[in-house]
Amino acid sequence: MDLELAGKVAFITGAGQGVGKGIAQVFAAEGALVAVNDLFAERADSVVRAITEAGGKAMNAAADITDLDQVKSAVARVVDNFGPVDILVNNAGVPHEVRSGAVKRTVFSGSDPMVWKKQIDLNLYGCLNCVHSVLDSMIQRNNGKIISIISEAGRTGEANLAVYSGAKAGILGFTKAIARENGRYAINANCIAIGATAHEGTKPILDPDATPETNEILNKMLKVYPIGKGLKRIGRPYDAAYAVAFLASPKSQFITGQCLSVSGGFSMVG
Ligand SMILES: NC(=O)c1ccc[n+]([C@@H]2O[C@H](COP(=O)([O-])OP(=O)(O)OC[C@H]3O[C@@H](n4cnc5c(N)ncnc54)[C@H](O)[C@@H]3O)[C@@H](O)[C@H]2O)c1
């Protein structure tokens, strides 16, 4: 099946590593022109290099997505180089302080309001800033795809991640409203809820090459991922990336305002 992504301009946030990098590589392999956004320009550069070496087309669109002005100027650079953004993938979502272990997970009653702000700024405001920066142009062109990566934490709630869970749930409500407001302009807005996903960035906690036979943490995690038991793994970036590619394709044009779980059966919504 041709997903008809060739020549489409895709702006992918937090694409300097992990899930976003996987999405960027799958889009480039489908012929999309990929704007690789990340907070760290050198991460974005290295993904641009990898895509280019593999024969794809990509550019660095580094910006801090919590800063609306930075996002607008990154989008302007993309428009100048590749043309207007057809597809926005809101992927950036884990503050590096949390990923690096500098900020510990904690119950809400003992949590630090400064950490709440960082979580809401990155997950929720980051998404609002990016959508706001591309939406007018999508409306004018009567065409656009917006896909936001949330977490199963936003659907089911996760202990010790209350603010993150709330921010991800907020993205879902926002997405449904955007889908309702902009269906008349043929703009689709959907979410993908992922569960635990291993990649180069998770190595300090879980090596993506771990097997349940040798890794006790993975073995325990698989108890809540039904298909993961059979596959002997948790999620990988390509799991999300293939689903995002489908939701970015004209082939899924009648799907909007939805949330698709790509989480090995962690949650099964009726
Ligand atoms: N990995 C998992 O287990 C998991 C589980 C559920 C949901 N998710 C969600 O999937 C998405 C991707 O997760 P990941 O594991 O690849 O994260 P990651 O932390 O490995 O990578 C995210 C990238 O976003 C970038 N980033 C951070 N702040 C930014 C900012 N202000 N502006 C621009 N870029 C910024 C980081 O530099 C990093 O390269 C996130 O939305 C996350 O919440 C991940």
The ligand as a Gaussian input file, in Angstrom:
#p B3LYP/6-31G(d) Opt

LIG

0 1
 N        9.624000       5.902000      25.856000
 C        8.553000       5.560000      26.548000
 O        8.553000       4.561000      27.290000
 C        7.265000       6.370000      26.434000
 C        6.103000       5.849000      27.015000
 C        4.907000       6.551000      26.877000
 C        4.879000       7.738000      26.171000
 N        6.021000       8.237000      25.637000
 C        5.942000       9.500000      24.906000
 O        6.571000       9.352000      23.633000
 C        7.179000      10.562000      23.249000
 C        8.645000      10.315000      22.914000
 O        9.275000       9.694000      24.012000
 P       10.797000       9.264000      23.975000
 O       10.939000       8.111000      24.892000
 O       11.282000       9.131000      22.579000
 O       11.460000      10.565000      24.662000
 P       13.004000      10.993000      24.716000
 O       13.162000      11.825000      25.952000
 O       13.899000       9.827000      24.539000
 O       13.161000      11.919000      23.435000
 C       12.426000      13.103000      23.338000
 C       13.215000      14.128000      22.564000
 O       12.509000      15.370000      22.758000
 C       13.458000      16.387000      22.933000
 N       12.896000      17.503000      23.696000
 C       12.774000      17.611000      25.038000
 N       12.309000      18.811000      25.370000
 C       12.110000      19.480000      24.198000
 C       11.673000      20.789000      23.886000
 N       11.316000      21.654000      24.856000
 N       11.624000      21.174000      22.599000
 C       11.992000      20.309000      21.601000
 N       12.437000      19.045000      21.851000
 C       12.493000      18.651000      23.138000
 C       14.611000      15.738000      23.687000
 O       15.811000      16.463000      23.508000
 C       14.646000      14.336000      23.083000
 O       15.581000      14.229000      22.026000
 C        6.968000      11.527000      24.409000
 O        5.824000      12.324000      24.149000
 C        6.692000      10.628000      25.578000
 O        5.929000      11.273000      26.575000
 C        7.228000       7.577000      25.739000

